[in-house]
Amino acid sequence: MSKQVISDYNGYDYKKIFWEDADRKYEDMADRLAIRRLLPKKMDKFVDIAGGYGRLAKEYINRAKSATIFDYSKTELKQAKEEFGEQIHTKAGDIYNLPFKDDEFDALMMVRATHHFKDMKKVTSELYRILKPGGIAVIEVANKRTLPKMVRYWTGRSKINPFDKKPSHLKSIDKDGFYNYHPKYMEDIFRKAGFEIIEVLSVSNFRSGTLKKMFKTKTLVKMEKGAQKILAPIRFAPSIYYKLVKLDPKASK
Ligand SMILES: C[S@@+](CC[C@H](N)C(=O)[O-])C[C@H]1O[C@@H](n2cnc3c(N)ncnc32)[C@H](O)[C@@H]1O
């Protein structure tokens, strides 16, 4: 068993509590827009890492010959199986020790999970290991360098310096806290692991209670669609999406 923190969603109805009972249609669509753009159109063997109950499964089941959802929570995997049946495989386990063979997949994605992971170096090396050379990883990173966090820091409401590259651990959010990452810190980890960054998107740019009151979801989604690529160089949205390719380790020897 891993000594790392595990955010245990067993027994927690993430689907109902976080998505269905809350006003998060905009955030859900923002994720989907990014995934539609970044995931390969055709894949043989694909895995959704920390994929939960398969919220995003409709974005990949028709693109992949075989799709697996991997997650620690058996509660969520059961929900995924109930909804998607034979269309998906499920596998339970811990991200720090993935129960998959080396070079097993030609594509993977990991969305809304980095905030639970304390050791992104280990997580990234596991993701690299299970991908074939030339394989694609679409990874969403919880960004510590967002505009609201900058404002909170400048006005003295937060001591967390969003410009400091070290990960931040927001202990107050839940029992394990949330980890947020500086884009440069993560980009360094990706490159050192042997990935090349081939595309970046700025996602959930308008995640704000005030904006949600001012604009209809449809309008925010339209704005989001236009902003994801244009704002990517600034890297100040709460979610930064990376499309990575696994470089062939033999080529560098
Ligand atoms: C916020 S949910 C995101 C689920 C899904 N990717 C989505 O976007 O709807 C985070 C997921 O990470 C999983 N998780 C947390 N720690 C884990 C670990 N150590 N190994 C595998 N999965 C883990 C949780 O069970 C949960 O399903």
The ligand as a Gaussian input file, in Angstrom:
#p B3LYP/6-31G(d) Opt

LIG

0 1
 C      -12.406000      15.115000      -8.421000
 S      -12.548000      13.415000      -8.858000
 C      -12.372000      13.491000     -10.628000
 C      -13.022000      12.348000     -11.369000
 C      -13.042000      12.490000     -12.893000
 N      -11.707000      12.541000     -13.443000
 C      -13.830000      13.700000     -13.317000
 O      -13.224000      14.672000     -13.795000
 O      -15.054000      13.687000     -13.155000
 C      -10.976000      12.773000      -8.341000
 C      -10.869000      11.275000      -8.471000
 O       -9.554000      10.869000      -8.069000
 C       -9.659000       9.603000      -7.438000
 N       -8.453000       9.375000      -6.633000
 C       -8.032000      10.091000      -5.554000
 N       -6.884000       9.594000      -5.070000
 C       -6.553000       8.523000      -5.862000
 C       -5.462000       7.618000      -5.897000
 N       -4.469000       7.697000      -5.003000
 N       -5.451000       6.652000      -6.852000
 C       -6.453000       6.586000      -7.768000
 N       -7.505000       7.429000      -7.804000
 C       -7.561000       8.397000      -6.868000
 C      -10.939000       9.724000      -6.630000
 O      -11.461000       8.463000      -6.266000
 C      -11.836000      10.501000      -7.599000
 O      -12.615000       9.659000      -8.399000

